Amino acid sequence: MGARRRGPGPSHVLITPDHAGNVVGVDPHKHTLTATVIDPRGGILACEHFRVSGDGHRALEAWALQFGQVARWGVEGASSWGRHTAMFLCGRGYDVRDVCANRTPRNDRARQRGKSDTLDSERIAREVLAHPLLPKAFKRAGADSGPDEQHQLLALWHNRRRSILTSRQHVVNEAEHLLCELPLERRDQLPSTKAVRPRLAALERRNRRRRYDAPTTLRLQMLDSYRAQITVLDREEKHVVAELNELVRRSGSTLGELCGLDTRSVAGAAGRDRRRAAVHRGRVRALQRLSAAGRFDRRGARRACAPPLQPRRQPTDQRDPAPDGRHPAALRAARPAHLRRRARQPPHQEGGPPRPQATPLRRHLPPHGP
């Protein structure tokens, strides 16, 4: 029986003699892309610009293959600007890697060499060559070569809801500004609250037969229009949230079981990009810790009289003892009580005896003449 081999086994993601070839880095934009070809030793072979289109992608493939076999393709933002390029290359059967945008400047030490499309494509190619275990493009799709349909739907509905919230907040701000400009006798008839919706609802029930001056009449008409827009946006948000609920249910995600996360937060975590997802995971861990400490209720709301958050401390009996078997905690417990107590100096009272002063240090200087 042969000896067992240690270390990682053979993998198709590493450059082996069977899969040797060049590496191409692609820096995509809205309408154009820049590609750089480097050999397995890191030498630059060529750099060229192409259009983001069917003809441009076919020209990119033919141009890269004229320098030899291509082992891997690196596309920056394969789910964003490089989506069409990554889909074309995956359809051709190539090994396409998704390079995060924050890796290239860190690799080049905050871009001390400058910033250009050519340099960015070179950095992407070198990043793929140095790190062969970068994630594949559209890794959520599993064995399918292409984007995940479920993830795309979640991202689209999540972005749509964010747009609705932004538009509604803009309309609410405009309505609040107009409410503050109404005449005082008209403002006194509105509810005394800072919320905009109750005041708009009360303004809707006003006496429309009363005549105002031209600026006030225009303000009232604009407020009626803003109220109608807010109502439409509220109805549309409910529809989007219903779609998100159905998509989250189909995906089988368990994030909704965490304290303080509703369906909208779960959909946002599943539909955002990698950097936002990392930030969201950190917030989820912090929320779990605070929930375990009793600072949040079951609905995820912060309690008014929450207990203070205590630092994590390991019990004394579970700590690893010292190498010589004498634990510091046991040594402190074995110390006599009169030695464990710290001697505290009594506070100095006004008019009392002065505290003993320390003996001043005297320097022995050699005598010197006049």
QUIWO-V767450 format. One record per backbone hydrogen bond with DSSP energy under -1.0 kcal/mol. CO is the residue of the C=O (numbers start at 0). NH is the residue of the N-H. If there is no record, write none. Layout:
# QUIWO-V767450
co->CO nh->NH
co->CO nh->NH
This chain:
# QUIWO-V767450
co->21 nh->70
co->21 nh->71
co->22 nh->37
co->23 nh->73
co->24 nh->35
co->25 nh->75
co->26 nh->33
co->30 nh->51
co->31 nh->28
co->32 nh->49
co->33 nh->26
co->34 nh->47
co->35 nh->24
co->36 nh->44
co->36 nh->45
co->37 nh->22
co->38 nh->41
co->42 nh->38
co->45 nh->36
co->47 nh->34
co->49 nh->32
co->50 nh->52
co->52 nh->56
co->53 nh->57
co->54 nh->58
co->55 nh->59
co->56 nh->60
co->57 nh->61
co->58 nh->62
co->59 nh->63
co->60 nh->64
co->63 nh->66
co->64 nh->67
co->68 nh->21
co->71 nh->23
co->72 nh->96
co->73 nh->25
co->74 nh->98
co->76 nh->79
co->76 nh->81
co->79 nh->82
co->81 nh->85
co->82 nh->86
co->83 nh->87
co->84 nh->88
co->85 nh->89
co->86 nh->90
co->87 nh->91
co->88 nh->93
co->89 nh->92
co->94 nh->72
co->95 nh->136
co->96 nh->74
co->98 nh->76
co->99 nh->102
co->102 nh->106
co->103 nh->107
co->104 nh->109
co->105 nh->108
co->107 nh->111
co->110 nh->113
co->115 nh->119
co->116 nh->120
co->117 nh->121
co->118 nh->122
co->119 nh->123
co->120 nh->124
co->121 nh->125
co->122 nh->126
co->123 nh->127
co->124 nh->128
co->125 nh->129
co->126 nh->130
co->130 nh->133
co->134 nh->97
co->137 nh->140
co->138 nh->141
co->140 nh->143
co->143 nh->145
co->147 nh->151
co->148 nh->152
co->149 nh->153
co->150 nh->154
co->151 nh->155
co->152 nh->156
co->153 nh->157
co->154 nh->158
co->155 nh->159
co->156 nh->160
co->157 nh->161
co->158 nh->162
co->159 nh->163
co->160 nh->164
co->161 nh->165
co->162 nh->166
co->163 nh->167
co->164 nh->168
co->165 nh->169
co->166 nh->170
co->167 nh->171
co->168 nh->172
co->169 nh->173
co->170 nh->174
co->171 nh->175
co->172 nh->176
co->173 nh->177
co->174 nh->178
co->175 nh->179
co->182 nh->186
co->183 nh->187
co->186 nh->189
co->190 nh->192
co->195 nh->199
co->196 nh->200
co->197 nh->201
co->198 nh->202
co->199 nh->203
co->202 nh->205
co->212 nh->216
co->213 nh->217
co->214 nh->218
co->215 nh->219
co->216 nh->220
co->217 nh->221
co->218 nh->222
co->219 nh->223
co->220 nh->224
co->221 nh->225
co->222 nh->226
co->223 nh->227
co->224 nh->228
co->225 nh->229
co->226 nh->230
co->227 nh->231
co->228 nh->232
co->229 nh->233
co->230 nh->234
co->231 nh->235
co->232 nh->236
co->233 nh->237
co->234 nh->238
co->235 nh->239
co->236 nh->240
co->237 nh->241
co->238 nh->242
co->239 nh->243
co->240 nh->244
co->241 nh->245
co->242 nh->246
co->243 nh->247
co->244 nh->248
co->245 nh->249
co->246 nh->250
co->247 nh->251
co->247 nh->252
co->253 nh->256
co->254 nh->257
co->257 nh->260
co->261 nh->265
co->262 nh->266
co->263 nh->267
co->264 nh->268
co->265 nh->269
co->266 nh->270
co->267 nh->271
co->272 nh->276
co->273 nh->277
co->274 nh->278
co->275 nh->279
co->276 nh->280
co->277 nh->281
co->278 nh->282
co->279 nh->283
co->280 nh->284
co->281 nh->285
co->282 nh->286
co->283 nh->287
co->284 nh->288
co->285 nh->289
co->286 nh->290
co->287 nh->291
co->288 nh->292
co->289 nh->294
co->290 nh->293
co->294 nh->302
co->296 nh->299
co->300 nh->296
co->321 nh->324
co->326 nh->330
co->327 nh->331
co->328 nh->332
co->329 nh->333
co->335 nh->339
co->336 nh->340
co->348 nh->351
co->362 nh->364
